[in-house]
Amino acid sequence: MLPNLWLPYTQMKTAPAPLKVARTAGSRIILEDGRELIDGISSWWSACHGYNHPHIVGSVEKQLKIMPHVMMAGLVHEQAITLATRLTKIAPAGLSKVFFSDSGSVSVEVALKMALQYWRLRGKPNKDRFVCFHNGYHGDTLGAMSVSDPDYSLHKAFKNSVIKQYVIDIPSEEYAFAEFDSLLAAMHGNIAGVIIEPLVQGAGGMKFHSADILAEIHRITKKHGLLFIADEIATGFGRTGNMFACNEAGISPDIMCLGKALTGGTMTLGATLAAEEIFSAFLSDNPDDAFMHGPTFMGNPLACAAANASLDLFEREPRAKQVEAIEAQMTRELEICRGMPHVVDVRAKGAIGVVQLEPSIDVRVLRPKFVECGVWLRPFGDIIYIMPPFIISEAELTQLTQSVAYIVKNALPA
C-alpha cells in the first residue's frame, strides 16, 4: 500500500496500514471510504481554529496569487513585517524581535544558537550548555533533542550522539528549588540558559506544573543572570487558557519559541522571539557578529498570511471563552475515568485533557478502537489525551470524552 512513503514514529514492518484522508472540515477528518472522525488532537495540536476556516483559506489564496515565496536575505515582504509586529504586541513584555524559521523544532534550534552566540559576543564562550528538564521535549532536530529528556522521550536511540546537557527534575518544593539554585550557582560559568515548556510538558506525557513553580524557576534563572527560554510551541496561542502559558505566571522569557498553532494549523512556520538585549548583542561593525542562521523558507509569505489570518480570528472570535468551556467540559466528563482500573490520574488544563494509565498498559493497541468509535485520538506513553480544536462543538467533545471513558472501561486488560 505504501511502496515509497516512510512514516514518522512508525515501525513500518509491523504497523497497520494508515487511514487515507480525503478531506477535512471543521473538527472532522473525512476518510477516503467516507467515514468521518472527530479530530481530538488537532493534527498534532496545531489546528486550533479547526480545518478549512474560510478566513485563513481566503487569506492564503489571496497571497498565493500575489507572491507564494521570496527569500528573506536582503528582501522582506509585508506579511512578515505585519506578523512580526503583531506577535511582539501579544507576546510577554520585552520580546521585541522576531526571527522566522521553518517549524517549531527549528525555532528551538534558532533559540539555542541565539543563546550560544549571545554569550560568545559577550565574551563568555564557555557558557555553552543548557539546563533542561526530565520529561521535556523540544523537537526532533539534533540541538532540540539535546535539551529533551535523554531517557524517557522519543530520542533515547540518540542519547549518546547529542551534546550532553544538565537534565533535572522540575523542582516543586523548597528543597528541590534550593538544589536548582545551587546547580546554577555552581555551574554558572558554563550554563547559557534554562529551557522549559511552560506549564505543560507535551510529548513527555502531558505533565502539568503550576504557574507558581514556573515563576520560581524563572526567578532563580534570572537571579544568576542566565537566559530563560520558553518553548511555547505546544502551549502558545491559547492552548493552556492564556494566549501564552508564560502569561499565567506573569513572566517574560528572554527567548520564546513558537510553531504549531502559529498558522492555525494550515502550514508549517516557526518563530523565535527575543528580547532587545539579546538582539543588541549582535549589532556590530563586524559582519561575522551577525546571527548566522537563515532557513530557505523562513518567513514564507503564504505561511505568514495564514498566521496573520489566525491572529485575526483570535481577535474576532471568542477563543478564550471556548477554551474555558472546553476545560470545564473535559474536567467534568473525564472525571468518570477516575477510579477505573489501571487509571493513575485524570487532569485537564485549558484545552488539554489527560487520562493517565499504569505504565504497563500498551496504549498503542487502543488506537484502532478509537477509530471504531468515530474519533481520532493517538494515545502514547502512558496517556490518553484530548487536545481538540477550539471550535469543537459540545456534542463532538462529548463523543471524544465518552469514547475515552468507554475504552478505558472496556478495552483494557482485566
Residue, then its C-alpha position, 0 to 999 in steps of 0.5 A: m500500500l505504501p511502496n515509497l512513503w516512510l512514516p514518522y514514529t512508525q515501525m513500518k514492518t509491523a504497523p497497520a496500514p494508515l487511514k487515507v484522508a480525503r478531506t477535512a472540515g471543521s473538527r472532522i477528518i473525512l476518510e477516503d471510504g467516507r467515514e468521518l472522525i472527530d479530530g481530538i488532537s488537532s493534527w498534532w495540536s496545531a489546528c486550533h481554529g479547526y480545518n478549512h476556516p474560510h478566513i485563513v483559506g481566503s487569506v492564503e489564496k489571496q497571497l498565493k496569487i500575489m507572491p507564494h515565496v521570496m527569500m528573506a536575505g536582503l528582501v522582506h515582504e509585508q506579511a512578515i513585517t505585519l506578523a512580526t509586529r503583531l506577535t511582539k504586541i501579544a507576546p510577554a513584555g520585552l520580546s521585541k524581535v522576531f526571527f522566522s524559521d521553518s517549524g517549531s523544532v527549528s525555532v528551538e534550534v534558532a533559540l539555542k544558537m541565539a543563546l550560544q552566540y549571545w554569550r560568545l559576543r559577550g565574551k563568555p564562550n564557555k557558557d555553552r550548555f543548557v539546563c533542561f528538564h526530565n520529561g521535556y521535549h523540544g523537537d526532533t532536530l539534533g540541538a532540540m533533542s539535546v535539551s529533551d529528556p535523554d531517557y524517557s522521550l522519543h530520542k533515547a536511540f540518540k542519547n549518546s550522539v547529542i551534546k550532553q546537557y544538565v537534565i533535572d527534575i522540575p523542582s516543586e518544593e523548597y528543597a528541590f528549588a534550593e538544589f536548582d539554585s545551587l546547580l546554577a550557582a555552581m555551574h554558572g560559568n558554563i550554563a547559557g540558559v534554562i529551557i522549559e515548556p511552560l506549564v505543560q510538558g507535551a510529548g513527555g506525557m502531558k505533565f502539568h506544573s503550576a504557574d507558581i513553580l514556573a515563576e520560581i524557576h524563572r526567578i532563580t534563572k534570572k537571579h544568576g543572570l542566565l537566559f530563560i527560554a520558553d518553548e511555547i510551541a505546544t502551549g502558545f496561542g491559547r492552548t493552556g487558557n492564556m494566549f501564552a502559558c508564560n502569561e499565567a505566571g506573569i513572566s517574560p522569557d528572554i527567548m520564546c519559541l513558537g510553531k504549531a498553532l502559529t498558522g492555525g494549523t494550515m502550514t508549517l512556520g516557526a518563530t523565535l522571539a527575543a528580547e532587545e538585549i539579546f538582539s543588541a548583542f549582535l549589532s556590530d561593525n563586524p559582519d561575522d557578529a551577525f546571527m548566522h542562521g537563515p532557513t530557505f523558507m523562513g518567513n514564507p509569505l503564504a505561511c505568514a498570511a495564514a498566521n496573520a489570518s489566525l491572529d485575526l480570528f483570535e481577535r474576532e472570535p471568542r477563543a478564550k471563552q471556548v477554551e474555558a468551556i472546553e476545560a470545564q467540559m473535559t474536567r467534568e466528563l473525564e472525571i468518570c475515568r477516575g477510579m477505573p482500573h489501571v487509571v493513575d490520574v485524570r487532569a485537564k488544563g485549558a484545552i488539554g485533557v489527560v487520562q493517565l494509565e499504569p505504565s504497563i498498559d500498551v496504549r498503542v493497541l487502543r488506537p484502532k478502537f478509537v477509530e471504531c468509535g468515530v474519533w481520532l485520538r493517538p494515545f502514547g506513553d502512558i496517556i490518553y489525551i484530548m487536545p481538540p480544536f477550539i471550535i469543537s462543538e459540545a456534542e463532538l467533545t462529548q463523543l471524544t470524552q465518552s469514547v475515552a471513558y468507554i475504552v478505558k472501561n472496556a478495552l483494557p486488560a482485566 
